[in-house]
Amino acid sequence: MKILVWDVPTRIFHWLFAAAFALAWLTSDSDSWLNVHVFAGYLMLGLLGFRLIWGFIGGRYARFASFLYNWKEGLAYLFQVLTGTANRHIGHNPAGSWAVYLLLTLGLLAGLSGMVTLGGQEGQGPLAPWVPYWAGEAFKEVHEALASIMLGVVVLHIAGVALESWRHHENLPRAMVTGLKEGTPDASTPSRRLVSALLLIVSVGAGTVGYFSGTPITGGEHEAGHKISRSIDPRETPLRITETPYWIGKHRDIGAAVWQQPQVGSRANCVACHQDAEKNAFVPARLPRA
């Protein structure tokens, strides 16, 4: 018979967290989408805060106590999967539990390193007053590495879900939508936790409205002068803006062919790409076509 396994807040967290990570990944390479990228990061951190609490007070299979498997048990379960001897689990299996632990940890570290990067490189966010430019530059590499590792874990997690669905003849993604799986009544989760789910939705909605109704976080348009100054070592005096760490960091991915185009001609020709540069508004660049 069908029984309730995943309570509503757990399911909402699962899909919102997946969507937030996907949004953060897809908007990671463009200053034009920095505001959305930062929102996705804050959403991930907020959801992680909820999940840590829910791991102690949530439904039966959402609690950490229900999937406290050590790494040896996780590896043993993977071996059983490969040999076709793995038992079906109503909640998280030993290998899946470690995917959960890794995703929660990597998401937290990626979010925090992103805040350090934002504060140091862009001079924005809650950590901006305390993070120097060089720290933001260093943590950017850490942030990108953590995100890449997290993507790898997500891919393995999806592969594991697909394999488990095939092995045990049940649709696990659908179960995370409906909350229902085959089982006996004594194995069910007692409550859907609808009030907690409503509070979670309201909190996410209020946070979203509050974020986008405030001052947008940008990739350095109107505050370019301030950010350039932040990036300069007090012991150095660059002769050109194009020699400053902030400028170099923002333009490092532009190929030599762009600078050699007749309509550009020089790295100092800002208006060739930033059409509002004369107004000191360096909107995201539109690179000239070759």
N, C-alpha and C positions, 0 to 999 in steps of 0.2 A: 504494500500500500504506500501511497504518497504521504510523507511526513515533512514537517517544517524543520529545516536544518539551519539555514542562514537567515537571521533576523533582518528586518528592513534596514536599520542603520548600517549593518555590515555590508549589505549589497549596495547601498548608496555610496558608501565610502569606496568600495572596490571600483565602481565604474567612474566615479568622479576623479579618483586618484589616477586611474589609467588615462582618462581624458586630459587631466592636467599635465601629466608627463608627456603625452603625445603633443599637446599644444606647446609646451616648453621646448621640446626637441625641434619641432617644425619652425619655431620662430627664433632659434638660437643664433642664426647667422646674419641677421639683418638689423641694423639700427632702426629701420623704419618700424619694426615690430617689437622694439625693446620694451615698450610699455606693456604689451600683451605677454611677452616672455616673463617679465618680472611678476605680473599678476599670476601667471601660471605657477611660478615658483612660490609665491606667498600662499596660493591655494594649496599646493602640496604640503607646505609646512603646517598650515592650519589643519588640514585633514590628518596629517601625521599626529598632531597633538591630540586630536579626537581619538584616533585609533589606539594610541598608547593608553588613554583612559579607558576606552571601550574594551581593551584587552583584559581589564580587571573587573569591570562591572557589566559587560555586555552579555549577549546570549550564550548559550551553552557551548557552542563550537567557535564562538568569536573570542573566547577567553584564552589567554596564553597558556593557562593551566591545561587546556584540552589538547595542546600540541607541543608539549615540552619534550621533544626528542633530541638526543644528543647527535653529534655529527657521525658517530659510528652507526647509529640506527638509520640515519639518513643514507649513508653509503650502502648499508646492507639492503635497504629497501630498493635502491637503484639496481643493485645486483639481482634482486628478486624480480624486478621488472624485466630486466634483460633476459632472464632465464624463464620468464613466464610463470613464476611462482608467487608473485606479489598478491597479498590479500587486499580486498576492497576496504576502504575506510569511509565512514559516513562523513567525517569532517576532514581536516587536513591530514594527508599521509605524512610519514617521516621526511620524505624528500621535499614535498610541497611546503612543509613547515619551514624548512631552511630557505626556500625561495621567499617565503613571507618575511623571515628575519632579515635576509639580505636586502630585499626591496625596501623595507622600512628603514634599515640603517643607511643604505646608499641614498635614499630619498632625503633623509635628514641631513646627511653630510653634503649632498649636492646643493640643497637649499641654503644651508648655512654658508658654504663656500661662495655661493652666488651672491649672498648678501654682502660678504666681504669684498667681492669683486665689484659689485655695484657701488659700494661706499668708497672704495679706493679709486677706481677708474673714472666713475661718473660723478663722484661727489654727491650722491643721492642715497636715500634710504636711511634707516635708523642708525647704521654704523658709520655714516659718512664723517661725523666729527672726529672719529677716533682712528680711522684707517687711512694710512698714507697711500699715495699713488703706487709706490713700488710693491706694497703688500697686495693691493688689488690686482696688479699685473701678475704677481706670482700665483695668487689664488685662482686667477682665471684658468691657468693650466690645470690646476687641481680640479676645479669645477668641471672643466670639459672632460677630464679623464674619468671622474666619477660618473658623469652622465653617460659616457660611452660604456663603462662597465655595467651600469644599470640597464642600458639598452640590451646588452648581451644577456643579462639575467632575465629580462622580460622575454626575450626570444626563447630562451631555454624553458622558461615557465610556460609559455604558450605551447611549446612542443610537448612538454610533459602533460599538460592538460589534454592535448589532442590524443596522446598515446593512452592516457588513462581512460579517456572517453571510449576509445576503440577497444581497449582490453576488457573493460567491464560493461560495455554496451549501455552506456548512459551518457547523456549530453550534459557535461559539467558546466559549460558556459550558460546553458539554459537554466541550470539549477541555481546559478548565481544571479539570474534574473528573477526567477519565480520563488527561490528559496526552498524549493521542494526536491526531495530525492526519495528513492525507494528505501523503505526501512520498516522497522517495527515500532509500534506506538511508544514503547519505553525509551526509544533512542531519539525521540523528537525534542526540538527546542520548545520550551513552555510558552513563550510569548513572542509576538512579532515586534514588540517595542515601538509602537507607532508614535507615541508621544516623543520619544527620543529622536526618532526619524524626522518628525516635524521640526523639532528644535535644531537639528543639524541642517536641514534645508533652509530654515529661516536665517541661521547664522551665515551660511554660505552666500545666500542672497544679499543679506545686509552688508557683508564684507565686499561683495562684488560691486554693489551700488556705491559704497563708500569709497572704494579704490578709484573707480572710473569717474566719480564726480569731483575728485580732488585734482591737484596739480599733476598733469601727466609726467611720467618719467620719460625722458628723451635720451637720444644717443649723442647729446652734446651740441645741440643746435645753438640756442641763444646763450648757453653758458660756456661756449667753447673757450673764450678767453680765460675764464676762471679755471676750467679744467686743464688747459694748457699750462697755466701757472702752477697748479697743484703738482703737475708731473715733473716740473723742473727741479733738479737738485739745487739747493741753495748755494752750493759751492761752485756751480757752473753757470755760465752765461751764454746760452746758445745765440748764434748770430742770426738765425732764421727760424721761423715757426716750424719749418719742415724738418728741423733738427731736434725738435722736442719729443720726448717719449710719447706724449698723448697723440700728437699728429702721426708719428711713425706707427703707433699701434693701430690707429684707425685706418691707415692706408696700406698696411703691410700685405694685404691680399690683392692689391691692384697690380696687374701685370705690367711689365716694362712697355709693352706695345701701346698701352693707353697713354702713357706719358709722351710717347713719340709721335702721337697723332698731331697733325698740323693745327687742329682746333684747340689743342691743349698746349703743347710746346714746352711747358715748364710746370714743375710742381708748385710754383708760386701762383699759377693762374687758377685761383680758386673758382672764379666765376664760370669757368668752362664746364664744371660739374655741379657746383652749388650755385644755382641761378639767383639766389637771394643773398649771395655773399656780400655784396656791396652794402646791404642793409644790416650786416653782421648777424644774419640769420642763416646759419649753415644747415639748411634742411637736408635730409638724406639725399645723397648724390645721385644724379642721373648720368651715368658714364656715357660719353660720346661713342657712337658706333664707328667701328673701323671702316 
